[in-house]
Amino acid sequence: MSQPPFDPTSLPLFAQETDPPEETRPRDDISQRLAAGAGSVSPHDRHAVPTQTPPPPTWGMGQAAATPPPGQPAAPPPSSGGAQRVSTVPAQRLSADTVHDTEIDWSQVAELRTQASEMLTGALQDRQHLDQQAQRELGRSIIVELLQTTAANNLAVGRRAWSMDEQDRIGQAVFDALFGLGRLQPLVDDEHVENIEITGCDQVLLEYTDGTLRPGPPVAENDQELIDFLVFLASRSEVNARPFSEAQPRLHMRLDGGARLAATAWVTPRPSMVIRRHRLREITLEELSERGMLDAVAVSFLRAAVKAKKSIVVAGAQGAGKTTMVRALCAELDPWERIGTFETEYELHLHELPEKHRRIVAWESRPGSGEVGADGRQAGEIPLDDLLYDSFRFNLSRQIVGEVRGREVLAMIKAMQSGSGSISTTHSANAVGAIRKLITCAMEAGSHVTEAYAERAVAEHIDVIVQLQLDTAPTADGEARRERYVSEIIAIHPGEDGPATTHVFQPNPQGGAPIPGILPDDYRSLARWGFDLDGYFARAPQ
């Protein structure tokens, strides 16, 4: 009985590995002949995929890719005007602006993608043991062959020849459509893009690392194509497959490379999605101070609070930089401290920084699907509070709950009850409002949580709230710029009628970083952990 044809959509399409340096990789004969324009590849050659990882071939076929005569050294890469090797390495990609400014015939890309998929299916029918990298390299070779054939056919019928730059762009677009995120891939790979906001296939807004907002290129031909892409992405990702359908119209997932995707459809006029790129993974409080988010005195206070194991909640609007601030706070931890992180989707990525966090366990909750059981959960659901319960046998000295949007507050309170100095985030317009938000979230977790219990838990187990501000203002060129900074820091104590607050750093009337306010007596002890008391009182209002 013959095996069914291999389905290329079952391949791990969303990996974004970084190729090793070119000088360390042997180039296979197939890629050499393809990159040099030596003609098509036989089916036998296609199956002869090397076990070692070859470099991505040049998409363009011309003099820049020619093989030097025997005995002659290879010519150095051209400084300009020649074909440049395009790979999945983000630093070598076209920028989002270039993609936006350059027209690509997406119908032709779709046609070439279909042909490449069929060729790849045939080539892999009896080679299903190939690993992920070998499959991608085989796909690159097939795409180069298709580009050569199509270019030759264009010349034969008198059509305009492709330039080397056009061949590069089309080749990369076909590869992205076959193995990556399609038309979103150049935007995700652009190191200058921090956030991607999409409302429908053609309304795209890009937020750059300098805070500017600019329109982006369409990401699909129509809204249905965008929805189909999201359904495929959610169901086929090997990272963490999630359901996305009319019955479950909300999607929250992480992409390879650390980006976070949130999407919705069917309950909005047009499909909408946001991709958050976390560009500042290795960040410190000093570096945030250099960016104008807070001053040196506030840095010394937060550093001392972390070392003294104060429980801290970072609050702010969406996109205000809460996750980045938590990373900076965690950078103050001893590298040998045993910590655990608890998130609905990995965003902190502390477990990917082994030099800074040598003893870490990172947990990620899992949504359920299907019918709801007697316990009120969907089949397969693993919530954060279950993970936190398990973590108490992992020898942790500190537990960090990434984001509190609802019932996760119970997991946060449990972590803070241990007195180990937990760190969490939540959404709020101001620091006092964050307290009300957490109390409300606790009460919404179930009827067993009373308002009195929620108030007492917040007052007793949260020590400090750091409020971040996000301002958006128009620029002279008609665009917009966003500015992020710490606006206030408050200390919380149990009071007679609920949590009592003290503004350790109060909002600055002139805007920007906060100024010293009133320091509770028990926080003077933070001086032993490095808090600059002299600097604090020198700047405090008289």
C-alpha positions as CSV (number, residue, x, y, z in Angstrom):
1,M,0.0,0.0,0.0
2,S,1.5,3.3,-1.1
3,Q,2.0,6.1,1.3
4,P,-0.1,9.3,0.8
5,P,1.6,12.3,-0.7
6,F,3.6,14.4,1.8
7,D,1.7,17.5,2.9
8,P,4.2,20.4,3.0
9,T,1.9,22.3,5.4
10,S,2.8,19.9,8.1
11,L,6.4,21.2,8.0
12,P,7.6,23.4,10.9
13,L,6.9,26.5,8.9
14,F,7.5,29.1,11.6
15,A,11.0,28.5,12.7
16,Q,13.4,31.5,12.3
17,E,16.7,30.0,13.1
18,T,19.9,32.0,12.5
19,D,22.3,30.6,10.0
20,P,25.9,30.1,11.2
21,P,28.6,32.4,9.8
22,E,29.1,31.7,6.1
23,E,32.8,31.0,6.4
24,T,32.0,28.0,8.6
25,R,29.5,26.3,6.3
26,P,30.5,24.1,3.3
27,R,28.4,25.0,0.2
28,D,26.9,22.0,-1.5
29,D,27.3,21.4,-5.3
30,I,23.6,21.8,-5.9
31,S,23.4,25.3,-4.3
32,Q,26.6,26.3,-6.2
33,R,25.2,25.4,-9.6
34,L,21.8,27.0,-8.8
35,A,23.4,30.2,-7.5
36,A,25.7,30.3,-10.6
37,G,22.7,29.9,-12.9
38,A,23.9,26.4,-14.1
39,G,20.4,25.2,-15.0
40,S,17.8,23.1,-13.3
41,V,18.3,20.3,-10.8
42,S,17.4,16.7,-11.5
43,P,15.1,14.8,-9.1
44,H,18.1,12.7,-8.1
45,D,20.0,15.8,-7.1
46,R,17.1,17.1,-5.1
47,H,17.2,14.0,-3.0
48,A,20.9,14.4,-2.4
49,V,20.5,16.9,0.4
50,P,23.7,17.2,2.4
51,T,23.7,16.5,6.1
52,Q,25.6,19.7,6.8
53,T,23.8,23.0,6.7
54,P,24.5,24.9,3.5
55,P,24.1,28.6,3.2
56,P,21.0,30.1,1.5
57,P,21.7,30.5,-2.2
58,T,21.6,33.8,-4.0
59,W,18.1,34.5,-5.3
60,G,19.4,36.6,-8.2
61,M,21.1,34.9,-11.2
62,G,23.7,37.0,-12.9
63,Q,27.3,38.0,-13.1
64,A,27.5,38.6,-9.4
65,A,26.8,34.9,-8.8
66,A,29.1,33.5,-11.5
67,T,31.6,30.8,-10.6
68,P,35.2,31.9,-11.0
69,P,37.5,30.1,-13.5
70,P,39.4,27.1,-12.1
71,G,42.4,28.1,-10.1
72,Q,41.2,31.7,-9.6
73,P,40.1,33.0,-6.2
74,A,36.5,33.9,-5.8
75,A,35.7,37.5,-6.3
76,P,34.6,39.5,-3.3
77,P,31.0,40.4,-2.9
78,P,30.1,43.5,-4.9
79,S,29.8,46.7,-2.9
80,S,26.7,47.8,-4.9
81,G,24.7,46.9,-7.9
82,G,25.2,43.2,-7.7
83,A,23.0,40.4,-6.4
84,Q,22.9,40.2,-2.6
85,R,22.3,36.9,-0.8
86,V,18.9,37.1,0.9
87,S,18.4,34.7,3.8
88,T,16.1,34.4,6.8
89,V,18.6,36.3,8.9
90,P,16.7,39.5,10.0
91,A,19.8,41.7,9.6
92,Q,20.0,40.8,5.9
93,R,16.4,41.5,5.1
94,L,14.9,44.4,3.2
95,S,13.6,47.0,5.6
96,A,9.9,47.5,6.0
97,D,10.2,50.8,4.3
98,T,11.8,49.2,1.2
99,V,9.1,46.5,1.1
100,H,6.4,49.2,1.4
101,D,8.0,51.4,-1.3
102,T,8.6,48.5,-3.8
103,E,5.8,46.9,-5.7
104,I,5.7,43.1,-5.8
105,D,3.4,41.1,-8.0
106,W,1.8,39.1,-5.2
107,S,-0.3,37.0,-7.7
108,Q,3.0,35.9,-9.2
109,V,4.4,35.1,-5.8
110,A,1.3,33.0,-5.0
111,E,1.7,31.1,-8.3
112,L,5.4,30.5,-7.7
113,R,4.6,29.4,-4.1
114,T,2.1,26.9,-5.5
115,Q,4.6,25.5,-7.9
116,A,7.3,25.3,-5.3
117,S,4.9,23.5,-2.9
118,E,4.1,20.9,-5.5
119,M,7.8,20.4,-6.3
120,L,8.7,20.2,-2.6
121,T,5.9,17.6,-2.0
122,G,7.2,15.4,-4.8
123,A,10.8,15.7,-3.6
124,L,10.0,14.8,-0.1
125,Q,7.7,11.8,-0.7
126,D,10.5,9.4,0.0
127,R,12.7,11.7,2.0
128,Q,10.5,12.5,5.0
129,H,13.3,11.8,7.4
130,L,15.0,15.1,6.4
131,D,15.3,17.5,9.3
132,Q,13.8,21.0,9.4
133,Q,16.9,22.7,8.1
134,A,17.4,20.3,5.3
135,Q,13.8,20.8,4.2
136,R,14.2,24.5,4.1
137,E,17.4,24.3,2.1
138,L,15.7,22.0,-0.4
139,G,13.0,24.6,-0.6
140,R,15.5,27.3,-1.3
141,S,17.0,25.3,-4.1
142,I,13.6,24.7,-5.7
143,I,12.8,28.4,-5.5
144,V,16.0,29.3,-7.3
145,E,15.2,26.8,-10.0
146,L,11.8,28.3,-10.4
147,L,13.2,31.8,-10.6
148,Q,15.7,30.7,-13.3
149,T,12.9,29.0,-15.3
150,T,10.5,31.9,-15.0
151,A,13.2,34.4,-16.0
152,A,14.2,32.4,-19.0
153,N,10.5,32.1,-20.1
154,N,10.0,35.9,-19.7
155,L,12.9,36.5,-22.0
156,A,11.7,33.9,-24.5
157,V,8.3,35.6,-24.9
158,G,9.8,39.1,-25.0
159,R,8.8,40.2,-21.5
160,R,10.9,42.6,-19.5
161,A,13.8,40.9,-17.7
162,W,13.9,41.0,-13.9
163,S,16.6,43.1,-12.3
164,M,18.8,41.4,-9.7
165,D,17.0,43.3,-7.0
166,E,13.6,42.1,-8.2
167,Q,14.8,38.5,-8.3
168,D,16.0,38.9,-4.7
169,R,12.6,40.3,-3.5
170,I,10.5,37.8,-5.4
171,G,12.7,34.9,-4.2
172,Q,12.5,36.0,-0.6
173,A,8.7,36.6,-0.8
174,V,8.2,33.0,-2.2
175,F,10.3,31.6,0.6
176,D,8.4,33.5,3.2
177,A,5.1,32.3,1.7
178,L,6.3,28.7,1.8
179,F,8.1,28.6,5.1
180,G,7.5,31.8,7.0
181,L,4.9,34.4,7.9
182,G,4.2,35.4,4.3
183,R,3.9,39.2,3.8
184,L,4.3,39.8,7.5
185,Q,7.8,38.3,7.6
186,P,9.7,41.4,6.4
187,L,7.9,43.5,9.0
188,V,8.6,41.0,11.8
189,D,12.2,40.8,10.8
190,D,12.8,44.5,10.6
191,E,14.9,45.4,13.7
192,H,13.5,48.9,13.7
193,V,9.9,47.8,14.0
194,E,8.6,47.3,17.5
195,N,4.9,46.9,17.2
196,I,2.6,46.0,14.2
197,E,-1.0,47.0,14.4
198,I,-3.4,45.5,11.7
199,T,-7.1,46.3,11.2
200,G,-8.1,44.5,8.1
201,C,-5.7,43.4,5.4
202,D,-4.8,46.9,4.2
203,Q,-4.8,49.0,7.4
204,V,-1.3,48.5,8.9
205,L,0.4,50.8,11.3
206,L,4.1,50.3,12.3
207,E,5.6,51.5,15.6
208,Y,9.3,51.9,15.4
209,T,11.9,51.6,18.2
210,D,12.3,55.4,18.2
211,G,8.6,55.8,19.0
212,T,7.4,57.0,15.6
213,L,4.2,55.6,14.0
214,R,4.0,55.1,10.2
215,P,1.7,53.3,7.8
216,G,2.8,49.9,6.6
217,P,2.1,47.8,3.5
218,P,-1.0,45.6,3.1
219,V,-0.4,42.1,4.5
220,A,-3.0,40.2,2.4
221,E,-5.1,40.6,-0.7
222,N,-8.4,40.6,1.3
223,D,-9.7,40.1,4.8
224,Q,-10.6,36.5,4.2
225,E,-7.1,35.7,3.2
226,L,-5.8,37.3,6.4
227,I,-8.3,35.2,8.5
228,D,-7.2,32.0,6.7
229,F,-3.6,32.9,7.5
230,L,-4.4,33.4,11.2
231,V,-6.3,30.1,11.4
232,F,-3.4,28.3,9.8
233,L,-0.8,30.0,12.0
234,A,-2.7,29.2,15.1
235,S,-3.3,25.5,14.3
236,R,-0.1,24.5,12.7
237,S,2.6,26.3,14.8
238,E,4.8,23.8,16.5
239,V,5.6,26.3,19.2
240,N,2.2,26.4,20.9
241,A,-0.9,25.6,18.8
242,R,-4.0,27.5,19.7
243,P,-7.6,27.3,18.5
244,F,-9.0,30.2,16.3
245,S,-12.4,30.0,14.8
246,E,-15.9,31.5,14.9
247,A,-16.5,29.5,18.0
248,Q,-13.2,30.8,19.6
249,P,-12.6,34.2,17.9
250,R,-9.7,35.3,20.2
251,L,-6.1,34.3,19.6
252,H,-3.2,34.9,21.9
253,M,0.1,33.2,21.0
254,R,3.8,33.7,20.7
255,L,5.8,33.3,17.5
256,D,9.2,31.9,17.1
257,G,11.7,34.6,17.9
258,G,9.8,35.9,20.9
259,A,7.1,38.1,19.2
260,R,3.6,38.0,20.8
261,L,0.5,37.9,18.6
262,A,-3.0,38.9,19.6
263,A,-5.8,38.6,17.1
264,T,-9.6,38.7,16.9
265,A,-12.1,38.2,14.1
266,W,-15.8,37.5,13.6
267,V,-16.6,39.7,16.6
268,T,-15.1,42.9,15.0
269,P,-16.0,44.6,11.7
270,R,-12.7,43.5,10.2
271,P,-10.0,41.0,11.5
272,S,-7.6,42.8,13.8
273,M,-4.3,41.8,15.2
274,V,-1.2,43.2,17.0
275,I,2.3,41.8,16.9
276,R,4.5,42.9,19.7
277,R,8.3,42.6,19.2
278,H,10.3,42.6,22.3
279,R,13.5,44.3,21.1
280,L,14.9,45.1,24.6
281,R,15.4,41.6,26.1
282,E,18.7,42.4,27.8
283,I,18.0,45.7,29.5
284,T,18.9,47.3,32.9
285,L,17.5,50.0,35.0
286,E,20.5,52.2,34.1
287,E,19.8,51.8,30.4
288,L,16.1,52.8,31.0
289,S,17.4,55.8,32.8
290,E,19.6,56.7,29.8
291,R,16.4,56.5,27.7
292,G,14.7,59.0,29.9
293,M,12.3,56.7,31.6
294,L,13.4,57.5,35.2
295,D,16.3,59.2,37.0
296,A,19.2,57.8,39.0
297,V,17.6,58.2,42.4
298,A,14.5,56.2,41.2
299,V,16.9,53.6,39.8
300,S,18.5,53.2,43.2
301,F,15.2,52.9,44.9
302,L,13.9,50.2,42.6
303,R,17.2,48.3,42.7
304,A,17.1,48.3,46.5
305,A,13.4,47.2,46.5
306,V,14.2,44.2,44.3
307,K,17.2,43.2,46.5
308,A,15.2,43.6,49.6
309,K,12.5,41.3,48.2
310,K,9.7,43.8,48.0
311,S,6.7,42.6,46.0
312,I,6.4,44.9,43.0
313,V,3.6,45.4,40.5
314,V,4.4,47.4,37.3
315,A,1.3,49.1,36.0
316,G,0.5,51.1,32.9
317,A,-1.4,51.4,29.6
318,Q,-1.1,48.8,26.8
319,G,2.3,49.2,25.2
320,A,3.7,51.4,27.9
321,G,6.7,49.2,28.4
322,K,5.7,47.1,31.4
323,T,7.4,43.9,30.2
324,T,10.6,45.8,29.5
325,M,10.5,47.3,33.0
326,V,10.1,43.8,34.6
327,R,13.1,42.6,32.6
328,A,15.1,45.5,33.9
329,L,14.0,44.8,37.5
330,C,14.8,41.1,37.1
331,A,18.3,42.1,35.8
332,E,19.0,43.1,39.4
333,L,18.5,39.6,40.7
334,D,21.5,37.5,41.6
335,P,22.3,35.2,38.6
336,W,22.3,32.2,40.9
337,E,19.0,32.9,42.5
338,R,16.4,30.1,41.8
339,I,13.4,31.8,40.1
340,G,10.3,30.8,38.3
341,T,8.2,32.7,35.7
342,F,4.5,32.2,35.1
343,E,3.0,33.6,31.9
344,T,0.0,33.0,29.6
345,E,2.4,33.5,26.7
346,Y,6.2,33.7,27.0
347,E,7.2,37.4,26.9
348,L,9.8,37.9,29.6
349,H,12.2,35.3,28.0
350,L,14.4,35.3,31.1
351,H,15.1,31.6,30.5
352,E,16.8,32.7,27.2
353,L,19.4,34.7,29.2
354,P,21.5,32.0,30.9
355,E,24.3,34.4,31.8
356,K,21.9,36.5,33.8
357,H,19.6,33.8,35.1
358,R,21.4,30.5,35.6
359,R,18.7,28.8,37.7
360,I,15.3,29.4,36.2
361,V,12.1,27.5,35.4
362,A,9.7,29.2,32.9
363,W,6.1,28.1,32.9
364,E,3.5,28.9,30.2
365,S,-0.2,28.3,30.7
366,R,-2.3,26.4,28.1
367,P,-5.8,27.3,26.9
368,G,-8.3,24.5,26.6
369,S,-10.6,23.6,23.7
370,G,-13.9,21.8,23.4
371,E,-16.5,21.3,26.0
372,V,-16.3,22.7,29.5
373,G,-16.0,20.2,32.3
374,A,-17.6,20.0,35.7
375,D,-14.8,22.1,37.1
376,G,-15.6,24.9,34.7
377,R,-12.5,24.4,32.5
378,Q,-12.2,23.4,28.9
379,A,-10.5,20.1,28.1
380,G,-6.7,20.5,28.3
381,E,-6.7,23.8,30.0
382,I,-3.8,24.4,32.4
383,P,-4.2,27.8,34.2
384,L,-1.5,29.8,35.9
385,D,-2.7,29.0,39.4
386,D,-2.2,25.3,38.7
387,L,1.3,25.9,37.5
388,L,2.0,28.0,40.5
389,Y,0.7,25.3,42.8
390,D,3.1,22.8,41.2
391,S,6.0,25.2,41.5
392,F,6.2,25.1,45.3
393,R,8.1,21.9,44.9
394,F,10.7,23.3,42.6
395,N,12.9,24.9,45.2
396,L,12.2,28.4,44.0
397,S,13.3,31.5,45.9
398,R,11.3,33.9,43.9
399,Q,8.1,33.6,41.7
400,I,7.4,36.1,38.9
401,V,3.8,36.2,37.4
402,G,4.1,38.0,34.1
403,E,0.8,39.7,33.5
404,V,-2.5,40.0,35.5
405,R,-5.6,40.6,33.4
406,G,-8.1,38.6,35.3
407,R,-8.0,35.5,37.5
408,E,-4.2,35.4,37.3
409,V,-4.3,37.8,40.2
410,L,-4.9,34.8,42.5
411,A,-1.7,33.3,41.3
412,M,0.1,36.6,41.8
413,I,-1.2,36.9,45.4
414,K,-0.2,33.3,46.1
415,A,3.3,34.1,44.9
416,M,3.5,37.3,47.0
417,Q,2.2,35.5,50.1
418,S,5.5,33.6,50.2
419,G,7.3,36.9,50.9
420,S,9.9,36.2,48.2
421,G,9.6,39.4,46.3
422,S,7.4,38.6,43.4
423,I,7.1,40.9,40.4
424,S,4.0,41.2,38.1
425,T,2.3,43.6,35.7
426,T,-1.2,44.9,35.1
427,H,-3.0,47.5,33.1
428,S,-4.0,50.7,34.7
429,A,-4.2,54.5,34.1
430,N,-2.5,55.4,37.4
431,A,-1.0,53.7,40.5
432,V,-4.0,54.0,42.8
433,G,-6.2,52.7,40.0
434,A,-4.0,49.7,39.7
435,I,-5.0,48.7,43.3
436,R,-8.7,49.0,42.4
437,K,-8.0,46.9,39.2
438,L,-6.3,44.1,41.2
439,I,-9.1,44.0,43.7
440,T,-11.7,43.8,41.0
441,C,-9.8,41.0,39.2
442,A,-9.6,39.0,42.4
443,M,-13.4,39.3,43.0
444,E,-14.1,38.2,39.5
445,A,-12.2,35.0,40.0
446,G,-15.2,33.6,41.9
447,S,-17.8,34.1,44.5
448,H,-15.5,32.7,47.1
449,V,-13.3,35.8,46.9
450,T,-15.0,38.6,48.9
451,E,-14.2,42.3,48.6
452,A,-12.8,42.3,52.1
453,Y,-10.4,39.4,51.3
454,A,-9.3,41.0,48.1
455,E,-8.5,44.3,49.8
456,R,-6.7,42.7,52.6
457,A,-4.7,40.5,50.2
458,V,-3.6,43.4,48.1
459,A,-2.7,45.6,51.1
460,E,-0.7,42.9,52.9
461,H,1.2,41.3,50.0
462,I,1.9,44.1,47.5
463,D,4.6,46.5,48.6
464,V,5.3,48.8,45.6
465,I,3.5,49.9,42.4
466,V,5.5,51.4,39.6
467,Q,3.3,53.3,37.2
468,L,4.4,53.8,33.6
469,Q,3.0,56.6,31.3
470,L,2.6,56.4,27.5
471,D,2.2,59.7,25.7
472,T,1.5,60.0,21.9
473,A,2.0,63.3,20.2
474,P,2.0,64.4,16.6
475,T,5.3,65.3,14.9
476,A,6.1,68.1,12.5
477,D,6.1,65.8,9.5
478,G,2.5,64.7,10.2
479,E,3.3,61.4,11.8
480,A,3.3,60.6,15.5
481,R,5.7,59.7,18.3
482,R,5.2,57.8,21.5
483,E,7.1,58.5,24.7
484,R,7.3,56.1,27.7
485,Y,8.4,57.0,31.2
486,V,7.8,56.2,34.9
487,S,5.2,58.6,36.2
488,E,4.9,57.6,39.8
489,I,5.9,55.0,42.4
490,I,3.8,54.3,45.4
491,A,4.2,52.2,48.6
492,I,1.3,50.2,49.9
493,H,0.5,49.4,53.6
494,P,-2.6,47.9,55.2
495,G,-5.0,50.6,56.4
496,E,-8.2,50.7,58.4
497,D,-10.4,50.9,55.3
498,G,-8.3,48.9,52.9
499,P,-4.9,49.5,51.3
500,A,-3.2,52.8,52.3
501,T,-0.8,54.4,49.8
502,T,2.2,56.8,50.0
503,H,3.7,58.5,47.0
504,V,7.4,57.7,47.3
505,F,7.8,59.3,43.8
506,Q,5.0,61.6,42.8
507,P,4.0,62.8,39.3
508,N,6.1,65.7,38.0
509,P,3.9,68.7,37.2
510,Q,6.1,69.5,34.3
511,G,5.7,66.0,32.9
512,G,8.3,63.2,32.5
513,A,10.1,61.3,35.2
514,P,8.6,61.6,38.7
515,I,10.0,63.6,41.6
516,P,10.6,62.4,45.2
517,G,7.5,62.7,47.5
518,I,7.2,61.2,51.0
519,L,9.3,58.3,52.1
520,P,7.7,55.9,54.7
521,D,10.0,55.3,57.7
522,D,10.3,51.6,57.1
523,Y,11.6,52.2,53.6
524,R,14.7,54.0,55.0
525,S,16.1,50.6,55.5
526,L,16.5,50.3,51.8
527,A,19.7,52.3,52.1
528,R,21.5,49.1,53.0
529,W,20.6,47.8,49.6
530,G,21.9,50.8,47.8
531,F,19.0,53.3,47.9
532,D,20.4,56.8,47.6
533,L,18.8,58.5,50.6
534,D,20.8,61.7,50.3
535,G,19.9,62.1,46.7
536,Y,16.3,61.4,47.4
537,F,16.0,64.0,50.1
538,A,18.1,66.5,48.2
539,R,15.5,66.4,45.4
540,A,12.4,66.2,47.5
541,P,10.2,69.3,47.6
542,Q,10.9,71.5,50.7
